[in-house]
Amino acid sequence: MQELWEFKVQVRRMQRLISLRSPLRFLTHSPPPPRSPLVRRRTMADAAGTHKDPVTGEFISKTELKRREKARKIEAVKAEKAAAAPPKPQTAAVKSSAADEENLSPNQYYEIRSRHIQKLKETHQPNPYPHKFHVSISITEYIDKYGPEGKIAPGQKLEGTTERLAGRIHNVRASGQSLRFYDLHGEGVKVQIMANKQDAKDPDSFVATHEHFRRGDIVGVVGTPSRTKKGELSIAPSEMILLAPNLHQLPSGHFGLKDQETRYRKRYLDLIMNEDTRRIFVTRSKVINYVRRFLDNLGFLEVETPMTSMTAGGATAKPFITHHNDLDLDLYLRIAPELYLKELVVGGLERVYEIGRVFRNEGIDLTHNPEFTICEFYMAYADMYDIMDLTEALVEGMVKYLTGGKTTVAYHPEGKASDKVYQLEFKRPWPRYDMIGTLEEKLGVQFPPSETLHTAEANTFLRDLCKKHNVDCSEPRTNARLLDKLVGEYIEPLCISPAFIVGHPQVMSPLAKYHRSRPGLCERFEGFMCGKEFCNAYTELNDPFEQRLRFEEQLRQKEQGDDEAQGIDETFVDALEHGLPPTGGWGIGIDRLVMFLTDSTNIKEVLLFPAMKPIETAANTTGAVGPSGQV
């Protein structure tokens, strides 16, 4: 009966559709006969279905009702299982929070991070600034000990071995809620942290603990040496401890820190981000240590001399002036330690040297900084020729020490990105250029006799020569300054690999001894490479009568307006009157030497905290000046 009834319903539906689609219905104006309310209700029910959904109240077909009931049973089973399961940590929220932080501005990040760390300081869960973390092994030693092939098989751990490392987190990577990877940096190397929930000392707090860590944080790691399945040396921590959080956003690991101003003003950030910066300053330390060992092995004694004095002597440079309040006395910051060191030789310390800062109130450019590091030594019973041989041996040996035995170093004079490169050859012997002879050859002129180069006639000759060849020399145009400008224009560019310039006129060297065979010249040499001076040496003048005359000549130049000329140092003259043995003296600019050996074209690259102009803003122009000249 049911099937027959359903068949009749289908027939009536078809008849109704035919009548609606028939064109004849549009030709008649009489409406269809009205249906009774009972017929209308039955027709609507038939069109909607015959089975009522107990949840929605709809009339649907039997098949649709079965489908819905089955789906509801599956959902009910899932809900029961979810209710019975323990609550899950909000890993999704943590992950999205960390991802959102990457899109924050530096100020927003700082504010959010600061609030988080302040809360940890209040709760001590954990203490973000603990007093102590015991480190059992450095990262370098860890790599040396556990890194060799065969020590730990891929995918394995050294069960029963526990190490304690510390360093700075750089990269953070998550692989699900129970596994996190970090790159731990320290001492110029890195090791991977493979933090797995199952290895944690407290698995229940694993996610909460790792929520505290961000790029740049300093952490302590207690764990087992291990190696990933891909073979990367790692440490599997049972515990990670926040030792010092970084409140600031680190620059992107992909783009790094490239802005020069930021790098020089915030050297700490530069060292965090750039391994090449660290390499430069490690090399600088090696250079200084090599010089110290070299001289110590020759029997030299390292000494320290005053930074301030009543006279600025020992070099041709403009000094800084400071004031001693208690003595109500203006003093000069030293421009060189030379005069003090020679006084020590007079006193019987026959081989002395000093490595330290000197200060010269001069311009700042790619090769000059107002304060820089110098090494000077004085060797009794030696002359410029002995010192020249010693310089070649020192620098050649240093280059071999730094390069693993090679005597050549690549240098890019226009920057590391440039294709222009010099191959500097440090092998002995180095070329030697006679100053006057080379200038005569390059300029095609005959210079006045050497013994007359200090006269007014020589000054006129040098002025005309500079004017003819468009060599600019600002006032005061003294003989020494004019000669120096000509040398800078025509001889220094010849010195790409290390070379010596010799045969200086006495007028340029008030502290050097006269040449034993060439009147008017003195026994002095300057070391140059890449067209820049890096060392200077004399056979020292030990005649007090001649020394006084030289000082008086310097005083005349000072009165003519040469701020770099020296005054008379009566104490030094008195020391010479007590007898200075024949002595060779030498000075080298450590900073400039490091520039050439590290392929750096800017002296700021080899100074940890170079001189910088103050940052001037409306908010801080009245504030105190901070490190590196920052306000």
Buried (B, 14 or more C-beta within 10 A) or exposed (E): EEEEEEEEBEEEEEEEEEEEEEEEEEEEEEEEEEEEEEEEEBBEEBEEBBBBBEEEEBBBEEEEBEEBEEEEEEEEEEEEEEEEEEEEBBBEEBBEEBEEBEEBEEEEBBEBBEEBBEEBEEEEEEEBEEEEBEBEBBBEEBBEEBBEEEEBEEEEBBEEEEBBBBBBBBEBEBEEBBBBBBBBBBEEBBBBBBBBBEBBEEEEEBBEBBBBBBBBBBBBBBBBBBBBEEEEBBBBBBBBBBBBBBBBBBBEEEEEBEEEEBBBBBBEBBBBBBEEBBEBBEBBEBBBEBBBEBBEEBEBBBBEBEBBBEBBBBBBBBBBEEEEEEEEEEBBBBBBBBBBBBBBBBEEBBBBBBBBEBBBBBEBEEBBBBBBBBBBBBBBEBBBBBBBEBBBEBBBBBBBBBEEEEBBBEBBBEEEEEEEEBEBBBBEEBBEBBBBEBBEEBBEEEBBEBBBBBBEEBBEBBBEBBEEEEBEBEEBBBBBBBBBBBBBBBBBEBBBBBBBBBBBBBBBBBBBBBBEEBEBBBBBBBBBBBBBBBBBBBBBBBEBEBBBEBBEBBBEBBEEEBEBBBBBBEEBBEBBEEEBBEBBBBBBBBBBBBBBBBBBBBBBBBBBEBBBEBBEEEEBEEEEEEEBBBB
